[in-house]
């Protein structure tokens, strides 16, 4: 299961996004393995798709998620407290709730592979305090 950040989903839904081609390639390459994301990421994606592309794309995204394009595991009971700790630790980047939720999900799943257009932040974040993320979307030289 590969973690999917907002930028990946937004790039898939917006042909004008500079990462659209890389996101489509990643979907083809990793889709069989499956994706996992979080409610804060879904919220961010739908908001940004409506604002940048249109409500039709936001609805298509949600239809795909509802049909099983991505698993959305329930957060652990201490997720809000853990998000607060993480957001405090990474306040200089700064870290938002969607990113914190992905770090928490990485810790829960024991998985640090991610699809994200947010290279700077996910190069700096650590899951389980010391494990780096492996950004599959950008590490293959498909974007920056």
C-alpha positions as CSV (number, residue, x, y, z in Angstrom):
1,X,0.0,0.0,0.0
2,X,1.5,3.3,-1.1
3,X,0.6,6.6,0.6
4,X,-1.1,9.2,-1.6
5,X,-0.8,12.9,-0.8
6,X,-3.0,15.7,-2.0
7,X,-0.7,16.9,-4.8
8,X,-0.8,13.4,-6.4
9,X,-4.6,13.4,-6.6
10,X,-4.8,17.0,-7.7
11,X,-2.3,16.4,-10.5
12,X,-4.3,13.4,-11.7
13,X,-7.5,15.5,-11.8
14,X,-5.9,18.5,-13.6
15,X,-4.4,18.0,-17.0
16,X,-2.8,21.5,-16.8
17,X,-0.9,20.5,-13.6
18,X,2.8,20.3,-14.3
19,X,2.9,16.9,-12.5
20,X,-0.1,15.4,-14.4
21,X,2.1,13.1,-16.6
22,X,4.1,11.9,-13.6
23,X,0.9,11.2,-11.6
24,X,-0.6,9.3,-14.5
25,X,2.6,7.2,-14.8
26,X,2.6,6.6,-11.1
27,X,-1.0,5.5,-11.2
28,X,-0.2,3.0,-13.9
29,X,3.0,1.8,-12.2
30,X,1.7,1.5,-8.7
31,X,-2.0,1.2,-9.0
32,X,-2.1,-2.6,-8.6
33,X,-0.4,-2.3,-5.2
34,X,-3.1,0.0,-3.9
35,X,-3.1,3.4,-2.3
36,X,-3.9,4.7,1.2
37,X,-4.7,8.2,2.3
38,X,-6.6,10.1,5.0
39,X,-9.7,12.2,5.6
40,X,-7.7,15.5,5.8
41,X,-6.1,14.7,2.5
42,X,-9.5,14.1,0.9
43,X,-10.8,17.4,2.3
44,X,-7.8,19.3,0.9
45,X,-8.1,17.6,-2.5
46,X,-11.8,18.2,-3.0
47,X,-11.4,21.8,-1.9
48,X,-8.5,22.5,-4.2
49,X,-10.1,20.7,-7.2
50,X,-13.3,22.7,-6.9
51,X,-11.2,26.0,-6.6
52,X,-8.7,25.2,-9.3
53,X,-10.3,22.9,-11.8
54,X,-14.0,22.6,-11.1
55,X,-16.7,20.7,-9.2
56,X,-17.0,18.0,-11.9
57,X,-13.4,16.9,-11.2
58,X,-13.9,17.0,-7.5
59,X,-17.0,14.8,-7.8
60,X,-15.2,12.4,-10.1
61,X,-12.4,12.2,-7.5
62,X,-14.8,11.4,-4.7
63,X,-16.6,8.9,-6.9
64,X,-13.3,7.1,-7.5
65,X,-12.4,7.1,-3.8
66,X,-15.9,5.8,-2.9
67,X,-15.5,3.0,-5.6
68,X,-12.3,1.8,-3.9
69,X,-9.5,3.7,-5.7
70,X,-7.9,4.3,-2.3
71,X,-8.2,3.0,1.2
72,X,-8.9,5.5,4.0
73,X,-8.1,3.8,7.2
74,X,-9.6,5.0,10.5
75,X,-7.1,7.2,12.4
76,X,-5.7,5.8,15.7
77,X,-7.4,7.1,18.9
78,X,-4.5,9.5,19.6
79,X,-4.3,10.9,16.1
80,X,-5.2,14.5,17.1
81,X,-2.6,14.6,19.9
82,X,0.0,13.0,17.6
83,X,-0.8,15.5,14.8
84,X,-0.3,18.4,17.3
85,X,3.1,17.0,18.3
86,X,4.1,16.6,14.7
87,X,2.9,20.0,13.6
88,X,4.8,21.6,16.5
89,X,8.0,19.6,15.6
90,X,7.8,20.7,11.9
91,X,6.4,24.2,12.5
92,X,9.3,25.8,10.5
93,X,8.2,24.1,7.3
94,X,5.2,24.4,8.4
95,X,3.3,21.1,8.5
96,X,-0.4,21.2,7.9
97,X,-3.0,18.7,9.2
98,X,-3.1,16.7,5.9
99,X,0.7,16.1,6.0
100,X,0.6,15.3,9.7
101,X,-2.2,12.7,9.0
102,X,0.1,11.1,6.4
103,X,3.0,10.8,8.8
104,X,0.6,9.2,11.3
105,X,-0.7,6.8,8.6
106,X,2.9,5.9,7.7
107,X,3.6,5.0,11.3
108,X,0.4,3.0,11.5
109,X,1.1,1.1,8.3
110,X,4.8,0.8,8.7
111,X,5.1,2.3,5.1
112,X,7.1,5.3,4.0
113,X,6.6,5.2,0.2
114,X,4.5,8.1,-0.8
115,X,3.2,9.9,-4.0
116,X,3.5,13.6,-3.4
117,X,4.3,16.8,-5.3
118,X,5.5,18.3,-2.0
119,X,9.2,17.4,-2.3
120,X,10.6,19.8,0.2
121,X,8.4,18.8,3.1
122,X,8.4,15.1,2.5
123,X,12.2,15.1,2.3
124,X,12.2,16.7,5.7
125,X,9.5,14.7,7.5
126,X,10.3,11.5,9.3
127,X,7.9,8.8,10.3
128,X,8.6,7.0,13.6
129,X,10.9,10.0,14.3
130,X,13.7,8.8,12.1
131,X,12.5,7.0,9.0
132,X,12.6,9.1,5.8
133,X,9.9,9.0,3.2
134,X,10.5,7.6,-0.3
135,X,8.7,9.9,-2.7
136,X,8.0,7.7,-5.7
137,X,6.3,10.4,-7.7
138,X,9.3,12.7,-7.8
139,X,12.3,10.4,-7.1
140,X,12.4,9.0,-10.6
141,X,13.3,12.4,-12.0
142,X,9.7,13.0,-13.2
143,X,9.3,16.5,-11.7
144,X,10.5,18.7,-8.9
